C-alpha cells in the first residue's frame, strides 16, 4: 500500500484539520443527519447498520444505488471517496455456517472460497470493507461471541484467519478485511460480554495475539480494537498493543478502527473524564478510525490547535485511511462506472452448492450406536426396506433460524427446512418422513416410527454479541422432549443446532446418535439431509471442547500441568471428571481411518520433516484429519501439556492411503520466555499424531510419537 504515498502527501497538504478529522469519522447509515455530514465533507467512511446489535436480525438491504448517491455527495465536497462498510461475517445473501462451524471443517480452502463468494455478493451492492474475520480465541462457551470465532486454538484460528483474509481480499471483486477484536476479547471474565480480560503478558502473547499476527501477515487491511480492558487499560486506549506491538513490532500499515462507540465508552471504563479526553487517549494509543461515536470529529481539531495532540498523529491516521481507499481502487473509479468494473455476484446455484458442501464438512458426529446413522445403506446395497422417520423438535421446519448470529442480509427464500430437504432426499427410497409438531401423543408417534430424529438446540438469538449464558445445557424443555422420545425405545438420532459448545452429558446418554450441526446457513437443511441419509460423510472435528458441565469451564485441551498431577483416571473434582466430554479435535464419521509409520527426521539446521501414513480402513469415502501435536517438557516457563502445531485434512476413498508431510522449524516452538523474549529454547520436544476419536494429553500412542532436539 506504500506506493501511493506521494499522492497521499498532496491530499494531506490541502485538507483542513476539520476535514482530516472527517476522514477519521465513520458514521452509521441510513441516518439523515449523517448524510448531511457526508455532503459537508466531514465523513471518511460509513457502516450500513441500524445499530450496534444489527447482527441479531435481518438489518435491511444495502443497495448499489444508495451507495452511489452518497459517493457522489462525498466527491462533490472534498473529492475524496467514501469507504462503505458492512458486517459480512459468514456470508452475505448466501449464508455459510457460523465461523465456529466453519472451524469444525478444518479447511482453510473452504473458508477462503466462502469469503471470496461473500465478498463478491457484498461488493455487488457497493460495499468495500467488512468487519471480519473474528479471530478471538474462545475458551469460554458461556461467552456468546464464541460463535463468531474459530475456536479455542491459536494455530487453527490463525490459519483460518489468514484464509479468510485471502478470500475477502483476493478475488476479482474484493472486500477489505478487518481482524477483530484486538485483543483478548474472548477472555471476557465469567463469559460476560465486554467484561475485562484477566490475562498475563505471556499468555496474551502465546495464545491471543498469534491469530492476529497471522492475519496481518496474510495482508489484512484493518484491525479492530476490542471493547475489553486488559490489566486496567481498555484496548481502545492501549498504546502498547496498538502502536508498539501491532504498528511497530509487526509493521502493520493498515487502519485500526474502534468498535461501535468504543471511544466514547472510555468514559464508562473510567479512564476518560469526557469525550475530549477519550478522543485524546484513542488517537495517542493508535486508533485511526472512530466508529460512530463522533469524538474525533468533535474534538481532534481543537486538541491539535491547543497543542494537546501532535498533528503528526492525526496525519498518520488519515494517511492510513487514504491508503485503504487507494487499495480499494476508489480514487481510480469511485463509482465503478468503467466497463466491467461493477462487481457481479457468483451464480446463485454455485454459491448454494458451496454452502452445502461447507455445512456437510462442518457437522460433527459425536456418537453413533445401534447403527442409527446413516438412515440409508450405502449404494449399491440393494432395496431399502420400508421405514418411517419421525422428525421432532423446534428445528424440524425452521429456515431463518439456520442462519445463526450476525447475518444481516441472508435471503430466507434460498433456504429449505430439514423436513423439506429430508423428504426430498428419501423420495423413491421407500422411506416416509413424518413431522410431529406438538408434544401431544409424542410417544405414540415415536412408537409408530422406525427411527426418530430430534432436531433441538439454541435459537440464534441465544448466541452472539451481548448474549452470554450461565447454563450450557439445551434450552428449557428440550431434554424433557428427548426423554419422552427415548422411552419409545426406537433408535434416537439427536441433531443439535448451536452457536457454542454445550454441556451434552445427559443428551448423549439419551441418544443413540448425536450430531452437532451448529447454525449451518442457507444450505444447512439440504446438507443435513445428505448426511442423515449417508450421501455425505459428517466431516467435522470439534474446534472447541464440549464440557460435561458448565462448572468445568474453562476446559480447553491445551491446559498447563500442575505440581501434583493425578492419574488419567482420577479427577480434581469430587463430583465430575476432569476432562471435557468431547475434546478439541474429536469427531466420528461413517468410515474409519488408521495412522501408521510416523517418522521425524532432520531436514536442515533446526529443521525437520515429519511424515505419517493415513489409510481409510472403512467402507465409505471420508475426510481424514491428521493433527500434529507437541509438548516442551522442560522450559524456562511451564508449557502446556499439548499444543497443535500442524494439521492436514484430505478426502480418501475406501482402502486409499496417503502420506502426510509436515515441515517444521525451531520457530514453530517459540514462546514467550521467562526473560520476556519471544523465541525457542534449546531442548527436547515431543511430537505425536492425534486422530479425531481420542485425546492424548500426557502420553503418546505407540508408533505415532517422536522427539526432536532444538539447538
C-alpha positions as CSV (number, residue, x, y, z in Angstrom):
1,X,0.0,0.0,0.0
2,X,3.0,2.3,0.3
3,X,3.1,3.0,-3.5
4,X,0.5,5.8,-3.1
5,X,2.4,7.9,-0.6
6,X,3.3,10.8,-2.9
7,X,-0.4,11.2,-3.9
8,X,-1.4,11.0,-0.3
9,X,1.1,13.7,0.6
10,X,-0.7,16.0,-1.9
11,X,-4.1,15.2,-0.5
12,X,-3.0,15.8,3.1
13,X,-1.5,19.1,2.3
14,X,-4.8,20.5,1.2
15,X,-7.0,19.2,4.0
16,X,-8.1,21.4,6.9
17,X,-8.0,20.0,10.4
18,X,-11.7,19.5,10.3
19,X,-11.5,17.6,7.0
20,X,-8.8,15.4,8.5
21,X,-10.9,14.6,11.4
22,X,-13.7,13.9,9.0
23,X,-11.6,11.3,7.2
24,X,-11.3,9.5,10.6
25,X,-15.0,9.7,11.3
26,X,-17.2,6.7,10.5
27,X,-21.0,7.2,10.5
28,X,-23.8,4.7,10.5
29,X,-26.3,4.7,7.6
30,X,-29.0,5.2,6.8
31,X,-29.4,8.3,9.0
32,X,-30.3,11.7,7.6
33,X,-28.0,13.7,9.8
34,X,-25.1,11.6,8.8
35,X,-25.9,12.0,5.1
36,X,-25.7,15.8,5.7
37,X,-22.2,15.3,7.2
38,X,-21.2,13.4,4.1
39,X,-22.2,16.3,1.9
40,X,-20.1,18.7,4.1
41,X,-17.0,16.5,3.6
42,X,-16.8,15.5,7.2
43,X,-17.1,11.7,6.8
44,X,-14.4,9.3,5.7
45,X,-16.3,6.0,5.9
46,X,-19.8,4.7,6.6
47,X,-21.1,1.5,8.0
48,X,-24.5,0.4,6.8
49,X,-26.1,-0.7,10.1
50,X,-29.2,0.3,12.0
51,X,-27.4,-0.1,15.3
52,X,-24.8,-1.9,17.5
53,X,-26.7,-5.2,17.5
54,X,-27.7,-5.3,13.9
55,X,-26.3,-8.8,13.6
56,X,-29.1,-10.3,15.6
57,X,-31.7,-9.7,12.9
58,X,-32.0,-9.1,9.2
59,X,-30.8,-5.5,9.1
60,X,-32.4,-4.2,5.9
61,X,-30.9,-4.1,2.5
62,X,-27.9,-2.2,1.3
63,X,-28.0,-1.2,-2.4
64,X,-25.7,0.0,-5.1
65,X,-28.0,3.0,-5.8
66,X,-27.8,4.2,-2.2
67,X,-24.0,3.8,-2.1
68,X,-23.6,5.6,-5.4
69,X,-25.8,8.6,-4.3
70,X,-23.7,9.1,-1.1
71,X,-20.5,8.6,-3.0
72,X,-21.4,11.5,-5.4
73,X,-22.0,13.7,-2.4
74,X,-18.6,13.0,-0.9
75,X,-16.8,13.5,-4.2
76,X,-18.6,16.9,-4.7
77,X,-17.4,18.1,-1.3
78,X,-13.8,17.0,-0.9
79,X,-13.0,14.9,-3.9
80,X,-12.2,12.1,-1.6
81,X,-14.4,9.0,-1.9
82,X,-16.1,7.2,1.0
83,X,-15.4,3.7,2.1
84,X,-18.7,1.8,2.6
85,X,-18.6,-1.0,5.3
86,X,-20.9,-3.7,6.5
87,X,-20.6,-6.7,8.8
88,X,-20.2,-9.6,6.3
89,X,-19.3,-12.2,8.8
90,X,-20.2,-15.6,7.4
91,X,-21.9,-14.9,4.1
92,X,-24.0,-12.1,2.6
93,X,-27.1,-13.2,0.8
94,X,-26.0,-16.8,0.8
95,X,-25.1,-17.7,4.4
96,X,-22.4,-20.1,5.3
97,X,-22.0,-21.9,8.6
98,X,-21.2,-19.7,11.6
99,X,-17.4,-19.3,12.0
100,X,-17.3,-21.8,14.8
101,X,-18.9,-24.3,12.5
102,X,-16.5,-23.3,9.7
103,X,-13.6,-24.1,12.0
104,X,-15.1,-27.6,12.6
105,X,-14.4,-28.3,8.9
106,X,-10.7,-27.6,9.4
107,X,-10.5,-26.4,5.9
108,X,-8.7,-23.1,5.0
109,X,-9.6,-23.8,1.4
110,X,-13.4,-23.8,2.2
111,X,-13.0,-20.7,4.3
112,X,-11.2,-18.8,1.6
113,X,-13.7,-19.9,-1.1
114,X,-16.7,-18.9,1.1
115,X,-15.3,-15.5,1.9
116,X,-14.5,-14.8,-1.7
117,X,-18.1,-15.6,-2.6
118,X,-19.4,-13.4,0.2
119,X,-17.0,-10.5,-0.9
120,X,-18.4,-10.7,-4.5
121,X,-22.0,-10.6,-3.3
122,X,-21.3,-7.7,-0.9
123,X,-19.2,-5.7,-3.5
124,X,-22.1,-6.0,-5.9
125,X,-24.1,-3.8,-3.5
126,X,-21.4,-1.1,-3.3
127,X,-19.6,-2.3,-0.2
128,X,-15.8,-2.0,0.1
129,X,-15.0,-3.1,3.6
130,X,-16.1,-5.8,6.0
131,X,-15.5,-6.1,9.8
132,X,-14.4,-9.7,9.6
133,X,-12.9,-12.2,10.3
134,X,-13.3,-12.6,14.1
135,X,-10.1,-14.2,15.3
136,X,-10.6,-14.1,19.1
137,X,-9.5,-17.4,20.6
138,X,-12.6,-18.5,22.5
139,X,-12.2,-20.8,25.5
140,X,-15.3,-19.9,27.5
141,X,-18.5,-21.2,25.8
142,X,-20.6,-19.0,28.1
143,X,-19.5,-16.0,26.0
144,X,-22.0,-15.5,23.2
145,X,-19.4,-14.4,20.6
146,X,-17.6,-17.7,20.7
147,X,-20.0,-18.4,17.7
148,X,-18.2,-15.8,15.6
149,X,-14.7,-17.1,16.1
150,X,-12.7,-20.1,15.0
151,X,-12.5,-22.0,18.4
152,X,-10.1,-22.5,21.2
153,X,-6.7,-23.0,19.5
154,X,-4.4,-20.2,18.2
155,X,-2.9,-22.2,15.4
156,X,-6.3,-23.3,13.9
157,X,-7.7,-19.8,14.4
158,X,-4.6,-18.2,12.8
159,X,-4.7,-20.4,9.7
160,X,-8.4,-19.8,9.2
161,X,-7.9,-16.1,9.8
162,X,-5.3,-16.0,7.0
163,X,-7.6,-17.9,4.7
164,X,-10.5,-15.5,5.4
165,X,-8.3,-12.5,4.6
166,X,-7.2,-14.1,1.3
167,X,-10.8,-14.9,0.5
168,X,-12.1,-11.4,1.2
169,X,-9.3,-9.6,-0.5
170,X,-8.0,-11.9,-3.1
171,X,-10.9,-12.3,-5.6
172,X,-11.9,-10.3,-8.6
173,X,-14.4,-8.3,-6.5
174,X,-12.7,-8.0,-3.2
175,X,-13.7,-6.6,0.2
176,X,-11.1,-5.1,2.6
177,X,-11.0,-7.3,5.6
178,X,-10.7,-6.4,9.3
179,X,-9.3,-8.6,12.0
180,X,-11.2,-8.3,15.3
181,X,-11.3,-7.9,18.2
182,X,-7.8,-6.9,19.2
183,X,-7.1,-8.3,21.8
184,X,-8.2,-10.7,24.5
185,X,-11.9,-10.1,23.9
186,X,-12.6,-13.8,24.0
187,X,-11.3,-13.9,27.6
188,X,-14.3,-12.0,28.9
189,X,-14.4,-12.6,32.6
190,X,-17.1,-15.1,33.6
191,X,-18.1,-15.2,29.9
192,X,-19.8,-11.9,30.3
193,X,-19.6,-9.9,27.1
194,X,-17.5,-6.7,27.3
195,X,-16.0,-7.7,30.7
196,X,-12.3,-7.4,31.4
197,X,-9.8,-9.9,30.2
198,X,-7.8,-11.4,33.0
199,X,-4.7,-12.4,31.2
200,X,-0.9,-12.1,31.8
201,X,1.5,-10.7,29.2
202,X,3.0,-14.2,28.5
203,X,-0.4,-15.9,27.8
204,X,-1.6,-12.9,25.8
205,X,1.5,-13.3,23.5
206,X,1.2,-17.1,23.2
207,X,-2.5,-17.6,22.8
208,X,-4.4,-14.5,21.9
209,X,-2.1,-12.4,19.7
210,X,-0.8,-15.1,17.3
211,X,-4.0,-15.4,15.2
212,X,-3.9,-11.6,14.7
213,X,-0.3,-11.7,13.6
214,X,-1.1,-14.5,11.2
215,X,-3.9,-12.3,9.7
216,X,-1.6,-9.3,9.4
217,X,1.0,-11.5,7.6
218,X,-1.8,-12.5,5.2
219,X,-2.3,-8.8,4.3
220,X,-5.4,-7.8,6.4
221,X,-6.3,-4.2,5.6
222,X,-7.6,-3.3,9.0
223,X,-7.7,-4.3,12.7
224,X,-10.5,-3.5,15.1
225,X,-9.6,-2.6,18.7
226,X,-11.6,-4.6,21.3
227,X,-14.2,-3.4,23.8
228,X,-12.5,-5.0,26.8
229,X,-9.7,-3.9,29.0
230,X,-6.6,-5.8,29.9
231,X,-5.0,-5.2,33.3
232,X,-6.9,-1.9,33.7
233,X,-6.3,-0.5,30.2
234,X,-9.1,-0.6,27.6
235,X,-7.8,-1.9,24.3
236,X,-9.1,1.2,22.6
237,X,-6.6,3.2,24.7
238,X,-3.8,0.7,24.8
239,X,-0.7,2.2,23.2
240,X,1.3,-0.9,24.0
241,X,-1.0,-3.2,22.0
242,X,-1.8,-0.8,19.1
243,X,1.3,1.4,18.5
244,X,4.1,-0.7,20.0
245,X,3.1,-4.3,19.0
246,X,0.7,-4.0,16.1
247,X,2.1,-1.0,14.2
248,X,5.6,-1.1,15.5
249,X,6.8,-4.7,16.1
250,X,4.6,-6.2,13.4
251,X,4.9,-3.4,10.9
252,X,1.2,-3.1,10.3
253,X,0.5,-0.3,7.7
254,X,-3.3,-0.6,7.6
255,X,-6.1,1.0,9.6
256,X,-7.0,0.5,13.3
257,X,-10.7,1.1,13.8
258,X,-12.6,1.3,17.1
259,X,-15.6,-0.9,17.8
260,X,-19.0,0.7,17.8
261,X,-19.0,3.8,20.0
262,X,-15.9,2.4,21.9
263,X,-14.0,5.7,22.1
264,X,-16.8,7.4,23.9
265,X,-17.1,4.3,26.1
266,X,-13.7,5.0,27.5
267,X,-15.7,7.3,29.8
268,X,-17.6,4.3,31.1
269,X,-14.4,2.4,31.6
270,X,-13.3,5.2,34.0
271,X,-10.1,6.2,32.1
272,X,-11.5,9.4,30.5
273,X,-13.4,12.2,32.1
274,X,-15.2,13.3,29.0
275,X,-15.4,12.9,25.2
276,X,-12.4,15.2,24.6
277,X,-10.2,13.2,26.8
278,X,-11.5,10.0,25.3
279,X,-10.5,11.3,21.8
280,X,-7.0,12.1,23.0
281,X,-6.4,8.7,24.6
282,X,-7.6,6.8,21.5
283,X,-5.6,8.8,18.9
284,X,-2.5,8.6,21.1
285,X,-3.0,4.9,21.5
286,X,-3.2,4.3,17.8
287,X,-6.9,4.1,16.9
288,X,-7.2,5.6,13.4
289,X,-11.0,5.5,12.7
290,X,-13.7,6.4,15.2
291,X,-16.7,4.1,14.6
292,X,-19.8,6.3,15.2
293,X,-19.0,7.9,18.5
294,X,-18.1,11.3,16.9
295,X,-15.4,12.1,19.4
296,X,-12.7,12.6,16.8
297,X,-14.9,14.9,14.6
298,X,-15.9,16.9,17.7
299,X,-12.5,17.3,19.4
300,X,-9.4,16.4,17.4
301,X,-9.2,19.8,15.6
302,X,-9.2,21.7,18.9
303,X,-6.9,19.2,20.6
304,X,-4.3,19.8,17.8
305,X,-4.8,23.6,17.9
306,X,-4.4,23.6,21.7
307,X,-1.2,21.7,21.5
308,X,-2.5,18.7,23.3
309,X,-2.3,16.3,20.4
310,X,0.5,16.2,17.9
311,X,-0.9,16.8,14.4
312,X,1.6,14.1,13.2
313,X,-0.6,11.5,14.9
314,X,-3.7,12.8,13.0
315,X,-1.8,12.9,9.7
316,X,-0.6,9.3,10.2
317,X,-4.2,8.1,10.9
318,X,-5.5,10.0,7.8
319,X,-2.7,8.6,5.7
320,X,-3.7,5.1,6.7
321,X,-7.3,5.7,5.8
322,X,-6.3,7.1,2.4
323,X,-4.2,4.0,1.8
324,X,-7.3,1.9,2.2
325,X,-9.1,4.0,-0.3
326,X,-6.3,3.7,-2.8
327,X,-6.1,-0.1,-2.2
328,X,-9.8,-0.4,-2.9
329,X,-9.4,1.4,-6.2
330,X,-11.7,4.3,-5.1
331,X,-9.5,7.1,-6.5
332,X,-9.3,5.4,-9.9
333,X,-13.0,4.6,-10.3
334,X,-15.0,5.6,-7.2
335,X,-18.4,4.8,-8.7
336,X,-17.1,1.8,-10.6
337,X,-18.5,3.1,-13.8
338,X,-15.9,1.7,-16.2
339,X,-16.9,-1.2,-18.4
340,X,-16.7,-4.4,-16.5
341,X,-15.9,-2.7,-13.2
342,X,-19.2,-3.2,-11.4
343,X,-19.0,-6.3,-9.3
344,X,-21.1,-9.3,-10.2
345,X,-22.0,-12.0,-7.6
346,X,-21.3,-15.6,-8.4
347,X,-24.2,-17.7,-9.8
348,X,-26.7,-18.5,-7.0
349,X,-26.6,-22.2,-7.6
350,X,-22.8,-22.3,-7.3
351,X,-22.9,-20.3,-4.0
352,X,-25.6,-22.5,-2.5
353,X,-23.7,-25.7,-3.6
354,X,-20.6,-24.3,-1.8
355,X,-22.6,-23.5,1.3
356,X,-24.0,-27.1,1.2
357,X,-20.5,-28.6,0.9
358,X,-19.2,-26.4,3.7
359,X,-22.1,-27.3,6.0
360,X,-21.5,-31.1,5.4
361,X,-17.9,-30.6,6.3
362,X,-18.7,-28.8,9.5
363,X,-21.1,-31.3,11.0
364,X,-19.5,-33.2,13.9
365,X,-20.7,-36.7,14.8
366,X,-20.2,-37.2,18.5
367,X,-21.8,-40.6,18.9
368,X,-23.2,-43.4,16.7
369,X,-24.6,-46.6,18.2
370,X,-27.2,-49.2,17.2
371,X,-26.4,-48.3,13.5
372,X,-28.6,-45.3,14.0
373,X,-26.8,-43.4,11.2
374,X,-26.9,-43.2,8.3
375,X,-30.6,-43.7,7.7
376,X,-30.0,-45.3,4.3
377,X,-27.4,-48.1,3.5
378,X,-24.5,-47.3,1.2
379,X,-25.1,-47.9,-2.6
380,X,-25.3,-50.2,-4.3
381,X,-26.5,-52.4,-1.4
382,X,-30.0,-53.1,-2.8
383,X,-33.5,-52.2,-1.9
384,X,-34.1,-50.1,1.2
385,X,-36.7,-51.7,3.5
386,X,-39.8,-49.5,4.1
387,X,-39.4,-47.4,7.1
388,X,-40.8,-44.3,8.8
389,X,-38.6,-41.5,10.1
390,X,-40.2,-39.2,12.7
391,X,-38.9,-35.7,12.9
392,X,-39.5,-33.8,16.2
393,X,-38.1,-30.8,17.9
394,X,-38.1,-27.0,17.3
395,X,-35.7,-27.1,14.3
396,X,-37.6,-29.5,12.1
397,X,-39.2,-26.9,10.0
398,X,-37.0,-23.8,10.7
399,X,-35.5,-21.7,7.9
400,X,-34.1,-18.4,9.0
401,X,-33.0,-19.9,12.3
402,X,-30.5,-22.0,10.4
403,X,-28.5,-18.8,9.6
404,X,-27.1,-18.2,13.1
405,X,-25.9,-14.9,14.6
406,X,-24.5,-11.9,12.7
407,X,-26.3,-12.4,9.4
408,X,-27.6,-9.0,8.3
409,X,-28.5,-9.9,4.7
410,X,-29.4,-13.6,4.5
411,X,-32.2,-14.5,2.0
412,X,-34.7,-16.8,3.6
413,X,-36.1,-17.7,0.2
414,X,-32.9,-19.7,-0.5
415,X,-33.4,-21.9,2.5
416,X,-35.1,-25.3,2.7
417,X,-36.0,-26.7,6.1
418,X,-34.6,-30.0,7.3
419,X,-38.1,-31.6,6.9
420,X,-38.4,-30.4,3.3
421,X,-34.8,-31.4,2.4
422,X,-35.0,-34.9,4.0
423,X,-38.4,-35.6,2.4
424,X,-36.8,-34.9,-1.0
425,X,-33.7,-36.9,-0.2
426,X,-35.5,-40.1,0.6
427,X,-38.0,-39.8,-2.3
428,X,-38.1,-43.1,-4.1
429,X,-36.4,-45.0,-1.3
430,X,-39.5,-46.4,0.4
431,X,-38.9,-44.1,3.4
432,X,-41.6,-41.8,4.8
433,X,-40.8,-38.7,6.7
434,X,-43.3,-37.6,9.4
435,X,-43.1,-34.3,11.3
436,X,-44.6,-34.2,14.8
437,X,-45.2,-30.6,15.7
438,X,-46.5,-30.8,19.3
439,X,-45.8,-32.8,22.4
440,X,-49.3,-34.4,22.3
441,X,-49.2,-38.2,21.5
442,X,-45.4,-37.9,21.1
443,X,-44.6,-41.4,22.5
444,X,-47.3,-42.9,20.2
445,X,-45.8,-41.2,17.2
446,X,-42.3,-42.4,18.1
447,X,-43.6,-46.0,18.6
448,X,-45.1,-45.9,15.1
449,X,-41.8,-44.9,13.6
450,X,-38.7,-46.9,12.8
451,X,-36.2,-44.2,13.7
452,X,-36.6,-40.8,15.5
453,X,-34.7,-37.7,14.6
454,X,-34.8,-35.0,17.2
455,X,-33.8,-31.5,16.0
456,X,-33.0,-29.5,19.0
457,X,-30.7,-26.7,20.1
458,X,-30.3,-23.0,20.6
459,X,-32.1,-20.3,18.7
460,X,-29.5,-18.0,17.1
461,X,-30.7,-15.2,19.4
462,X,-29.1,-17.2,22.3
463,X,-25.6,-16.6,21.0
464,X,-23.7,-13.6,19.5
465,X,-22.9,-10.2,20.9
466,X,-24.2,-9.4,24.4
467,X,-25.8,-12.9,24.6
468,X,-23.9,-14.8,27.2
469,X,-25.4,-17.6,29.3
470,X,-24.6,-19.4,32.5
471,X,-26.4,-22.6,31.7
472,X,-24.7,-24.5,28.9
473,X,-27.4,-27.2,28.6
474,X,-30.1,-27.3,26.0
475,X,-32.8,-24.6,26.4
476,X,-35.6,-25.5,28.8
477,X,-37.9,-28.3,27.8
478,X,-35.7,-29.9,25.2
479,X,-34.1,-32.6,27.4
480,X,-37.6,-33.5,28.5
481,X,-38.5,-33.9,24.9
482,X,-35.6,-36.3,24.4
483,X,-36.6,-38.2,27.5
484,X,-40.1,-38.7,26.1
485,X,-38.7,-39.8,22.7
486,X,-36.2,-42.2,24.3
487,X,-39.0,-44.0,26.1
488,X,-40.3,-45.3,22.8
489,X,-37.2,-47.5,22.5
490,X,-36.6,-46.7,18.9
491,X,-33.2,-45.5,17.6
492,X,-32.9,-41.9,18.6
493,X,-30.8,-39.5,16.4
494,X,-30.3,-36.2,18.1
495,X,-29.1,-33.2,16.0
496,X,-28.0,-30.2,18.0
497,X,-28.1,-26.7,16.4
498,X,-25.9,-24.4,18.4
499,X,-23.7,-21.3,18.4
500,X,-21.4,-22.5,21.2
501,X,-20.1,-25.7,22.8
502,X,-22.8,-27.1,25.0
503,X,-22.8,-29.5,28.0
504,X,-24.5,-32.5,26.5
505,X,-23.8,-35.2,29.1
506,X,-27.5,-36.2,29.5
507,X,-28.3,-35.7,25.9
508,X,-25.5,-38.1,24.9
509,X,-26.8,-40.7,27.3
510,X,-30.3,-40.5,25.9
511,X,-29.3,-40.6,22.2
512,X,-28.1,-43.4,20.0
513,X,-26.5,-40.9,17.6
514,X,-25.5,-37.4,18.4
515,X,-24.6,-34.9,15.7
516,X,-23.6,-31.2,16.1
517,X,-24.9,-29.1,13.2
518,X,-24.0,-25.6,14.6
519,X,-26.1,-23.0,12.7
520,X,-25.3,-24.2,9.3
521,X,-26.5,-21.5,7.0
522,X,-28.5,-21.3,3.8
523,X,-27.9,-24.8,2.6
524,X,-27.9,-26.3,6.1
525,X,-31.2,-28.2,5.7
526,X,-30.1,-29.9,2.4
527,X,-26.6,-30.6,3.8
528,X,-28.1,-32.3,6.9
529,X,-30.4,-34.4,4.7
530,X,-27.3,-35.5,2.8
531,X,-25.5,-36.6,6.0
532,X,-28.5,-38.2,7.7
533,X,-29.1,-40.4,4.6
534,X,-25.4,-41.2,4.1
535,X,-25.0,-39.3,0.8
536,X,-22.3,-37.3,2.5
537,X,-20.0,-38.0,5.4
538,X,-20.1,-35.8,8.5
539,X,-16.5,-34.5,8.1
540,X,-16.3,-32.1,11.1
541,X,-14.0,-32.3,14.1
542,X,-14.5,-30.1,17.2
543,X,-12.7,-26.8,17.1
544,X,-13.5,-26.3,20.8
545,X,-14.0,-28.7,23.7
546,X,-17.5,-29.5,24.8
547,X,-17.7,-29.7,28.6
548,X,-19.8,-32.2,30.6
549,X,-21.0,-29.5,32.9
550,X,-20.7,-25.7,32.9
551,X,-18.8,-25.9,36.1
552,X,-15.8,-27.3,34.3
553,X,-15.3,-24.2,32.2
554,X,-12.6,-23.4,31.1
555,X,-11.8,-26.9,30.0
556,X,-9.8,-26.4,26.8
557,X,-7.3,-29.1,25.7
558,X,-4.1,-27.1,25.9
559,X,-4.0,-26.8,29.7
560,X,-0.9,-26.5,31.8
561,X,0.5,-29.2,34.1
562,X,0.3,-28.8,37.9
563,X,2.8,-29.6,40.6
564,X,0.6,-32.5,41.7
565,X,-0.6,-34.4,38.6
566,X,-3.2,-37.1,39.0
567,X,-3.5,-40.4,37.2
568,X,-5.6,-40.1,34.0
569,X,-8.4,-42.0,35.7
570,X,-8.6,-39.5,38.6
571,X,-10.2,-36.1,38.8
572,X,-9.5,-32.8,40.6
573,X,-13.3,-32.6,41.1
574,X,-15.2,-34.6,43.7
575,X,-18.4,-34.7,41.6
576,X,-17.3,-34.8,38.0
577,X,-14.5,-35.9,35.7
578,X,-11.6,-33.5,35.0
579,X,-11.7,-33.6,31.2
580,X,-14.2,-32.3,28.6
581,X,-16.8,-34.8,27.5
582,X,-15.9,-34.2,23.8
583,X,-12.4,-32.7,23.5
584,X,-10.9,-30.4,20.9
585,X,-10.4,-32.3,17.6
586,X,-12.9,-35.0,18.4
587,X,-15.4,-36.4,15.8
588,X,-16.5,-39.6,14.3
589,X,-17.7,-40.5,10.8
590,X,-19.3,-43.2,8.7
591,X,-15.8,-44.7,7.9
592,X,-12.7,-45.3,9.9
593,X,-9.0,-44.3,9.5
594,X,-5.7,-45.7,10.6
595,X,-2.4,-43.8,11.0
596,X,1.0,-45.6,10.9
597,X,4.6,-45.2,10.3
598,X,5.1,-41.8,12.0
599,X,8.7,-40.6,11.4
600,X,10.5,-37.4,12.1
601,X,13.9,-36.6,10.5
602,X,16.2,-33.6,10.4
603,X,15.9,-31.6,7.1
604,X,18.4,-28.9,7.9
605,X,19.7,-26.8,10.8
606,X,16.9,-26.7,13.4
607,X,14.5,-28.0,10.7
608,X,12.6,-31.3,10.5
609,X,10.3,-33.2,8.3
610,X,7.5,-35.3,9.9
611,X,5.7,-38.0,7.9
612,X,2.8,-40.3,8.7
613,X,0.7,-42.6,6.5
614,X,-3.1,-42.4,6.9
615,X,-5.4,-45.0,5.4
616,X,-9.2,-45.2,5.0
617,X,-10.0,-48.6,6.7
618,X,-13.8,-48.4,6.3
619,X,-16.3,-48.9,3.6
620,X,-17.2,-45.3,2.7
621,X,-15.3,-42.3,1.5
622,X,-14.3,-39.9,4.2
623,X,-12.1,-36.9,5.2
624,X,-9.1,-37.8,7.4
625,X,-7.9,-35.1,9.7
626,X,-4.2,-35.5,10.7
627,X,-3.1,-33.3,13.6
628,X,0.5,-32.9,14.8
629,X,0.8,-32.0,18.5
630,X,3.8,-31.1,20.6
631,X,5.0,-30.7,24.1
632,X,8.0,-28.9,25.5
633,X,8.6,-30.8,28.8
634,X,11.3,-28.6,30.3
635,X,11.5,-24.8,29.6
636,X,12.0,-21.5,31.4
637,X,8.3,-21.3,31.8
638,X,5.8,-24.1,32.3
639,X,4.4,-25.2,28.9
640,X,1.0,-26.7,28.0
641,X,0.6,-30.5,28.0
642,X,-0.4,-30.4,24.4
643,X,-0.2,-27.8,21.6
644,X,-1.4,-28.1,18.0
645,X,1.4,-27.4,15.6
646,X,0.2,-28.6,12.2
647,X,-2.9,-30.1,10.6
648,X,-3.9,-31.5,7.3
649,X,-7.2,-32.9,6.0
650,X,-7.9,-34.8,2.8
651,X,-10.6,-37.0,1.3
652,X,-9.8,-40.7,1.0
653,X,-11.7,-43.4,-0.8
654,X,-12.2,-46.8,1.0
655,X,-8.8,-48.5,1.1
656,X,-7.0,-45.5,-0.2
657,X,-4.0,-44.2,1.7
658,X,-1.8,-41.1,1.6
659,X,1.4,-39.8,3.1
660,X,1.0,-36.6,5.1
661,X,4.2,-34.5,5.3
662,X,4.7,-31.6,7.8
663,X,7.7,-29.3,7.6
664,X,8.9,-27.9,10.9
665,X,11.4,-25.4,12.2
666,X,12.6,-24.2,15.5
667,X,10.4,-21.0,15.3
668,X,7.3,-23.3,15.4
669,X,8.2,-24.0,19.1
670,X,8.9,-20.4,20.1
671,X,7.1,-19.0,23.1
672,X,7.2,-16.0,25.5
673,X,10.2,-17.0,27.5
674,X,10.8,-16.1,31.2
675,X,13.1,-13.3,30.1
676,X,10.2,-11.7,28.1
677,X,11.8,-12.5,24.7
678,X,9.8,-14.4,22.0
679,X,11.8,-17.4,20.8
680,X,12.6,-21.0,21.2
681,X,14.9,-22.6,23.8
682,X,17.4,-25.4,23.3
683,X,16.0,-28.8,24.4
684,X,13.8,-31.7,23.6
685,X,10.3,-31.5,22.1
686,X,7.9,-34.4,22.0
687,X,5.7,-34.8,18.8
688,X,2.8,-37.0,18.2
689,X,-0.2,-37.6,15.9
690,X,-3.7,-37.3,17.2
691,X,-6.8,-38.6,15.3
692,X,-10.3,-37.5,15.9
693,X,-11.5,-40.2,18.2
694,X,-9.2,-39.8,21.2
695,X,-7.1,-37.2,23.0
696,X,-3.6,-37.9,24.3
697,X,-2.7,-35.2,26.8
698,X,0.2,-36.8,28.7
699,X,1.1,-40.0,26.9
700,X,1.7,-41.0,23.4
701,X,0.3,-43.8,21.3
702,X,2.7,-46.5,20.2
703,X,4.1,-45.8,16.7
704,X,2.8,-42.3,16.5
705,X,5.3,-40.4,18.6
706,X,8.7,-38.9,18.1
707,X,11.1,-36.5,19.6
708,X,13.3,-33.7,18.3
709,X,16.1,-31.6,19.9
710,X,16.2,-27.9,19.4
711,X,19.6,-26.3,19.2
